[in-house]
């Protein structure tokens, strides 16, 4: 019977201590309200996004996963960066293709200036042999 009263008294003390901790005992609140976690855009604004930037990005957690607005914002930024890079790559590839076409159809840059062209040298030999 003594064990029963000891356990009952111990349980009452624990309930009282938890109640005082939660209520705070007056004006001072023990548990303060916490502001919701918001995404501070870790992606650089002054340079292109790199792989390390994407790997370092951590999205804040919400009740059931991630906040859709934060994920949409980050994915929109990454999509814009990729579209800009694709456009720049396409521009460089077209410039390279134009330069290669000019090099194929243009003058031979490795030929010496004092040498006659190959067609002229072959034509004069045939005429001289007749």
C-alpha positions as CSV (number, residue, x, y, z in Angstrom):
1,X,0.0,0.0,0.0
2,X,2.9,2.3,0.7
3,X,4.1,1.9,-2.9
4,X,0.8,3.0,-4.3
5,X,0.8,6.2,-2.3
6,X,4.5,6.9,-3.3
7,X,3.7,6.4,-7.0
8,X,0.6,8.6,-6.7
9,X,2.5,11.4,-5.0
10,X,5.3,11.2,-7.5
11,X,2.9,11.4,-10.4
12,X,1.2,14.4,-8.9
13,X,4.6,16.2,-8.5
14,X,5.5,15.4,-12.1
15,X,2.1,16.7,-13.4
16,X,2.5,19.9,-11.4
17,X,6.0,20.5,-12.6
18,X,5.0,20.0,-16.3
19,X,2.0,22.3,-15.8
20,X,4.1,25.1,-14.3
21,X,6.7,24.7,-17.1
22,X,4.1,24.9,-19.9
23,X,2.1,27.7,-18.3
24,X,5.2,29.7,-17.4
25,X,4.1,30.6,-14.0
26,X,2.9,34.1,-14.9
27,X,3.7,36.9,-17.4
28,X,7.0,35.4,-18.8
29,X,6.3,32.9,-21.5
30,X,8.7,29.9,-21.5
31,X,7.8,28.8,-25.0
32,X,8.1,31.7,-27.4
33,X,6.5,31.8,-30.8
34,X,9.0,31.0,-33.6
35,X,8.8,32.7,-37.0
36,X,8.3,30.3,-39.9
37,X,11.5,29.4,-41.7
38,X,11.8,31.2,-45.0
39,X,14.1,30.5,-47.9
40,X,16.8,33.1,-48.2
41,X,17.8,32.8,-51.8
42,X,21.3,31.2,-51.6
43,X,21.7,31.3,-55.4
44,X,24.1,34.0,-56.5
45,X,22.6,37.0,-58.2
46,X,25.9,38.4,-59.6
47,X,27.2,35.3,-61.4
48,X,25.8,32.1,-63.1
49,X,24.6,29.3,-60.8
50,X,27.2,26.5,-60.4
51,X,26.9,23.0,-59.3
52,X,28.3,23.8,-55.9
53,X,25.5,26.4,-55.4
54,X,22.8,23.8,-56.2
55,X,24.4,21.3,-53.9
56,X,24.6,23.8,-51.1
57,X,21.0,24.9,-51.4
58,X,18.8,23.7,-48.6
59,X,15.0,24.4,-48.7
60,X,13.2,25.0,-45.4
61,X,10.9,22.2,-44.3
62,X,7.1,22.6,-43.8
63,X,4.5,20.5,-42.1
64,X,4.2,18.0,-45.0
65,X,7.5,18.4,-46.8
66,X,8.7,21.6,-48.4
67,X,7.0,24.9,-49.0
68,X,5.7,24.9,-52.6
69,X,6.4,28.7,-53.1
70,X,10.1,28.3,-52.1
71,X,10.6,25.2,-54.3
72,X,8.8,26.9,-57.3
73,X,11.0,30.0,-56.8
74,X,14.3,28.0,-56.7
75,X,13.3,25.8,-59.7
76,X,12.2,28.9,-61.7
77,X,15.6,30.5,-61.1
78,X,17.4,27.4,-62.1
79,X,15.2,27.0,-65.2
80,X,16.0,30.6,-66.2
81,X,19.7,30.0,-65.8
82,X,19.6,26.8,-67.9
83,X,17.7,28.5,-70.6
84,X,20.2,31.4,-70.7
85,X,23.1,28.9,-70.9
86,X,21.4,26.9,-73.7
87,X,20.9,30.1,-75.7
88,X,24.5,31.1,-75.2
89,X,25.7,27.6,-76.2
90,X,23.5,27.7,-79.3
91,X,24.9,31.1,-80.2
92,X,28.5,29.9,-79.8
93,X,27.8,26.8,-81.8
94,X,26.4,28.8,-84.7
95,X,29.3,31.2,-84.6
96,X,31.7,28.2,-84.7
97,X,29.8,26.6,-87.6
98,X,30.0,29.9,-89.5
99,X,33.7,30.2,-88.8
100,X,34.3,26.6,-90.0
101,X,32.3,27.2,-93.2
102,X,34.3,30.3,-93.9
103,X,37.6,28.4,-93.3
104,X,36.5,25.6,-95.7
105,X,35.4,28.0,-98.5
106,X,37.8,30.8,-97.8
107,X,41.5,31.2,-98.7
108,X,44.1,28.8,-97.6
109,X,45.7,30.4,-94.5
110,X,48.7,28.1,-94.5
111,X,49.8,28.7,-98.1
112,X,52.7,31.1,-98.7
113,X,52.0,34.3,-100.6
114,X,54.8,33.7,-103.2
115,X,53.5,30.2,-104.3
116,X,51.0,30.1,-107.2
117,X,47.7,28.4,-106.5
118,X,47.6,24.6,-107.3
119,X,45.1,25.0,-110.2
120,X,47.3,27.6,-111.9
121,X,50.5,25.5,-111.5
122,X,48.8,22.4,-113.0
123,X,47.3,24.3,-115.9
124,X,50.6,25.9,-117.0
125,X,52.3,22.5,-117.1
126,X,49.6,21.0,-119.4
127,X,49.8,23.9,-121.8
128,X,53.6,23.8,-122.0
129,X,53.6,20.0,-122.7
130,X,51.4,20.3,-125.9
